[in-house]
């Protein structure tokens, strides 16, 4: 297991934790002061991102634990489990936001202060920067948890945009004397909740897929197969399966060698196959080689 990707994921998690914590406090204070349900909902969304980043951090640290007798393939799936936790938390927050916003339709509504407009716009810019950073990091190190956390930031961009439109519409409605437009603020809160729930469904679906011993598709495993074929003594690659375990993959490969060589010679070819895959592919953590006779 390579330590560098895990270290980068930890740094990314801390960036998410601190950034979202500051945004939660900022938007929460402005939302209460400016009387904006949409901005308060957006602040709750950012608070869920703090918890999500913490889940990723815990998952990454567990994934760093080396293989043991009970977990010979390592603990890499801990970060996939963390991604599922993030998704479930996101869904709970989405339901909470929606319920709070719907309640507002049965209460007297007043347009929020203009200060809320600037807060929503600033939040949108900051969250987009955080999304770009986390998404590129997740792709670089091959982490589903980091990518899931990145999409949390993107969903916050959409929620801030919805809040911005709702707040601006409510302020405009009060100024021009159109009472119905004032309800755009809670409407934006409902829209934010729907966006959050949609994102949560997408993320939990992908996370479960990767947790259930997902293997690389044939087209994605071609580089690995090509590396095996280059090893001297390998006549044919009969089968190669690369199982994803979070930041790394475990490769099971069957290769055909000459039936006329000794067991020791076949063993040496297998060792070279394992060494080649680990040395040439950073994501490969371990390899199991089965030797078949070439017939």
C-alpha positions as CSV (number, residue, x, y, z in Angstrom):
1,X,0.0,0.0,0.0
2,X,1.3,3.4,-1.0
3,X,1.4,6.0,1.8
4,X,1.5,9.1,-0.4
5,X,-2.0,8.9,-1.7
6,X,-3.4,8.3,1.8
7,X,-1.5,11.3,3.0
8,X,-2.9,13.5,0.2
9,X,-6.4,12.3,1.1
10,X,-5.9,13.2,4.7
11,X,-4.8,16.7,3.7
12,X,-7.8,17.0,1.5
13,X,-10.1,15.9,4.3
14,X,-8.7,18.5,6.6
15,X,-9.2,21.2,4.0
16,X,-12.8,20.1,3.7
17,X,-13.3,20.1,7.4
18,X,-11.9,23.6,8.1
19,X,-13.4,25.2,5.0
20,X,-16.9,23.8,5.7
21,X,-16.7,24.7,9.4
22,X,-16.0,28.3,8.6
23,X,-18.8,28.4,5.9
24,X,-21.3,26.8,8.4
25,X,-20.6,29.5,11.0
26,X,-20.6,32.3,8.4
27,X,-23.8,31.3,6.6
28,X,-25.5,30.3,9.9
29,X,-24.9,33.7,11.5
30,X,-25.9,35.6,8.4
31,X,-28.9,33.4,7.8
32,X,-30.2,34.0,11.3
33,X,-29.4,37.8,11.2
34,X,-30.9,38.2,7.7
35,X,-33.9,36.0,8.4
36,X,-33.2,33.7,5.4
37,X,-34.5,30.1,5.6
38,X,-32.7,29.3,2.3
39,X,-29.3,30.5,3.7
40,X,-29.9,28.6,7.0
41,X,-30.6,25.5,5.0
42,X,-27.4,26.1,3.1
43,X,-25.5,26.4,6.3
44,X,-26.9,23.1,7.5
45,X,-25.8,21.6,4.2
46,X,-22.3,22.8,4.9
47,X,-22.4,21.4,8.4
48,X,-23.2,18.0,6.9
49,X,-20.1,18.4,4.8
50,X,-18.0,18.8,8.0
51,X,-19.3,15.4,9.2
52,X,-18.7,14.0,5.7
53,X,-15.1,15.1,5.6
54,X,-14.6,13.6,9.1
55,X,-16.0,10.3,7.9
56,X,-13.5,10.4,5.0
57,X,-10.6,11.2,7.3
58,X,-11.5,8.3,9.6
59,X,-11.9,6.0,6.5
60,X,-8.5,7.1,5.1
61,X,-6.8,6.4,8.5
62,X,-8.3,3.0,8.8
63,X,-7.3,2.2,5.2
64,X,-3.7,3.1,6.1
65,X,-3.6,0.1,8.6
66,X,-1.4,-2.6,7.1
67,X,-2.8,-6.1,6.3
68,X,-3.2,-8.5,9.2
69,X,-4.3,-12.1,9.7
70,X,-8.1,-11.2,9.6
71,X,-7.7,-8.8,6.7
72,X,-5.0,-10.2,4.4
73,X,-6.0,-7.8,1.6
74,X,-5.6,-4.7,3.8
75,X,-8.3,-2.3,5.0
76,X,-8.8,-0.3,1.8
77,X,-12.5,-0.8,1.7
78,X,-12.8,1.3,4.9
79,X,-12.8,4.4,2.6
80,X,-15.7,2.9,0.5
81,X,-17.6,2.4,3.7
82,X,-16.8,6.1,4.6
83,X,-18.3,7.1,1.3
84,X,-21.5,5.3,2.1
85,X,-21.7,7.0,5.5
86,X,-21.2,10.4,3.8
87,X,-24.0,9.6,1.4
88,X,-26.4,8.6,4.2
89,X,-25.6,11.7,6.2
90,X,-26.3,13.8,3.1
91,X,-29.7,12.1,2.6
92,X,-30.7,12.8,6.3
93,X,-29.7,16.4,6.0
94,X,-31.6,16.8,2.7
95,X,-34.8,15.5,4.4
96,X,-34.3,17.9,7.4
97,X,-33.8,20.9,5.1
98,X,-36.9,20.0,3.1
99,X,-39.1,19.6,6.2
100,X,-37.9,23.0,7.7
101,X,-38.5,24.8,4.4
102,X,-42.0,23.3,3.9
103,X,-42.9,24.4,7.4
104,X,-42.3,28.0,6.4
105,X,-45.3,28.0,4.0
106,X,-47.6,27.7,7.0
107,X,-46.1,30.7,8.8
108,X,-45.9,34.4,8.1
109,X,-43.0,35.0,5.8
110,X,-40.8,38.1,5.6
111,X,-38.2,38.8,2.9
112,X,-34.6,38.3,4.1
113,X,-32.1,41.2,4.4
114,X,-29.9,41.9,1.3
115,X,-26.9,40.8,3.3
116,X,-27.9,37.2,2.7
117,X,-27.4,37.7,-1.1
118,X,-23.7,38.4,-0.7
119,X,-23.3,35.5,1.7
120,X,-24.9,33.0,-0.7
121,X,-22.8,34.3,-3.6
122,X,-19.5,34.1,-1.7
123,X,-20.4,30.6,-0.5
124,X,-21.0,29.5,-4.1
125,X,-17.5,30.7,-5.2
126,X,-15.7,29.1,-2.3
127,X,-17.5,25.7,-2.6
128,X,-16.7,25.5,-6.4
129,X,-13.0,26.0,-5.6
130,X,-13.2,23.3,-3.0
131,X,-15.0,20.9,-5.4
132,X,-12.3,21.4,-8.1
133,X,-9.6,20.7,-5.6
134,X,-11.2,17.6,-4.0
135,X,-12.4,16.1,-7.3
136,X,-9.0,16.4,-9.0
137,X,-7.4,14.9,-5.9
138,X,-9.8,12.0,-5.8
139,X,-9.2,11.2,-9.5
140,X,-5.4,11.5,-9.0
141,X,-5.2,9.1,-6.0
142,X,-8.2,6.9,-7.1
143,X,-10.3,7.4,-4.0
144,X,-14.1,7.0,-4.1
145,X,-14.5,8.6,-0.7
146,X,-12.6,11.7,-1.7
147,X,-14.6,11.9,-5.0
148,X,-17.8,11.5,-3.0
149,X,-16.8,14.2,-0.7
150,X,-16.0,16.4,-3.7
151,X,-19.5,16.0,-5.0
152,X,-20.8,17.1,-1.7
153,X,-19.0,20.4,-2.3
154,X,-20.6,20.6,-5.8
155,X,-24.0,20.0,-4.4
156,X,-23.3,22.8,-2.0
157,X,-22.6,25.0,-5.0
158,X,-26.0,24.2,-6.4
159,X,-27.7,24.8,-3.0
160,X,-26.0,28.2,-2.7
161,X,-27.1,29.1,-6.2
162,X,-30.7,28.1,-5.3
163,X,-30.5,30.1,-2.1
164,X,-29.1,33.1,-4.0
165,X,-32.0,33.0,-6.5
166,X,-34.6,32.5,-3.8
167,X,-33.2,35.2,-1.5
168,X,-32.9,37.7,-4.4
169,X,-36.4,36.9,-5.6
170,X,-37.8,37.4,-2.1
171,X,-36.0,40.7,-1.6
172,X,-37.3,41.9,-5.1
173,X,-40.8,40.8,-4.3
174,X,-40.9,42.8,-1.1
175,X,-39.5,45.9,-2.9
176,X,-42.0,45.8,-5.8
177,X,-44.9,44.8,-3.6
178,X,-45.5,41.2,-4.9
179,X,-46.1,39.2,-1.7
180,X,-46.0,35.8,-3.5
181,X,-42.3,36.4,-4.5
182,X,-41.4,36.6,-0.8
183,X,-42.0,32.8,-0.6
184,X,-39.2,32.2,-3.0
185,X,-36.8,32.0,0.0
186,X,-38.5,28.9,1.5
187,X,-39.1,27.6,-2.1
188,X,-35.3,27.7,-2.5
189,X,-34.9,25.8,0.7
190,X,-37.1,23.0,-0.7
191,X,-35.1,23.0,-4.0
192,X,-31.9,22.7,-2.0
193,X,-33.2,19.7,-0.2
194,X,-34.2,18.0,-3.5
195,X,-30.7,18.6,-4.9
196,X,-29.1,17.2,-1.8
197,X,-31.3,14.0,-1.9
198,X,-30.5,13.5,-5.5
199,X,-26.8,13.7,-4.9
200,X,-27.0,11.4,-1.9
201,X,-28.8,8.7,-4.0
202,X,-26.2,8.9,-6.7
203,X,-23.3,8.7,-4.2
204,X,-24.6,5.8,-2.2
205,X,-25.4,3.8,-5.3
206,X,-21.8,4.2,-6.6
207,X,-20.3,3.6,-3.1
208,X,-22.1,0.3,-2.7
209,X,-21.1,-0.8,-6.2
210,X,-17.4,-0.3,-5.3
211,X,-17.8,-2.0,-1.9
212,X,-19.1,-5.3,-3.4
213,X,-15.7,-6.5,-4.8
214,X,-15.9,-4.5,-8.0
215,X,-13.2,-5.5,-10.5
216,X,-11.7,-3.4,-13.2
217,X,-13.4,-3.7,-16.6
218,X,-11.4,-5.4,-19.3
219,X,-10.6,-2.1,-21.1
220,X,-9.3,-0.6,-17.8
221,X,-7.1,-3.7,-17.1
222,X,-5.4,-3.7,-20.5
223,X,-2.3,-1.9,-19.1
224,X,-1.9,-4.5,-16.4
225,X,-2.3,-7.3,-19.0
226,X,0.3,-5.7,-21.3
227,X,2.8,-5.5,-18.4
228,X,2.3,-9.3,-17.7
229,X,2.8,-10.2,-21.3
230,X,6.2,-8.4,-21.4
231,X,7.6,-10.7,-18.7
232,X,10.0,-13.2,-20.1
233,X,8.7,-16.7,-20.0
234,X,5.0,-15.8,-20.1
235,X,3.4,-17.4,-23.1
236,X,-0.2,-16.3,-22.5
237,X,-2.3,-14.4,-20.0
238,X,-5.3,-16.8,-19.3
239,X,-7.1,-14.5,-16.8
240,X,-6.5,-11.3,-14.9
241,X,-8.8,-9.8,-12.3
242,X,-8.0,-6.6,-10.5
243,X,-10.2,-6.0,-7.4
244,X,-10.5,-2.4,-6.2
245,X,-9.9,-1.9,-2.5
246,X,-10.2,1.9,-2.1
247,X,-6.9,3.5,-3.0
248,X,-5.3,0.3,-4.3
249,X,-6.1,-2.9,-6.3
250,X,-5.3,-6.5,-5.7
251,X,-4.5,-8.5,-8.8
252,X,-5.3,-12.2,-9.4
253,X,-3.6,-13.4,-12.6
254,X,-3.3,-16.8,-14.4
255,X,-0.4,-17.1,-16.8
256,X,0.6,-19.9,-19.1
257,X,4.2,-21.0,-19.3
258,X,6.1,-23.7,-21.1
259,X,5.1,-27.2,-19.8
260,X,8.7,-28.3,-20.2
261,X,10.3,-26.0,-17.5
262,X,10.8,-27.0,-13.8
263,X,8.5,-26.0,-11.0
264,X,11.3,-23.6,-9.7
265,X,11.5,-21.9,-13.1
266,X,7.8,-21.5,-13.2
267,X,7.9,-20.0,-9.7
268,X,10.5,-17.5,-10.8
269,X,8.4,-16.4,-13.7
270,X,5.5,-15.9,-11.3
271,X,7.7,-13.7,-9.0
272,X,8.8,-11.6,-12.0
273,X,5.1,-11.1,-13.0
274,X,4.3,-9.9,-9.4
275,X,7.3,-7.6,-9.3
276,X,6.6,-6.1,-12.7
277,X,2.9,-5.3,-11.8
278,X,3.8,-3.7,-8.4
279,X,6.8,-1.7,-9.8
280,X,5.1,-0.4,-13.0
281,X,1.6,0.4,-11.5
282,X,1.4,2.5,-8.4
283,X,-2.1,1.4,-7.6
284,X,-1.2,-2.3,-7.4
285,X,-0.7,-3.3,-3.8
286,X,-0.5,-7.1,-4.1
287,X,-0.5,-9.8,-6.8
288,X,-1.5,-13.5,-6.7
289,X,0.0,-15.4,-9.6
290,X,-1.3,-18.9,-10.8
291,X,0.9,-20.8,-13.2
292,X,-0.8,-22.8,-16.0
293,X,0.9,-25.1,-18.6
294,X,0.9,-23.6,-22.1
295,X,-0.9,-26.2,-24.2
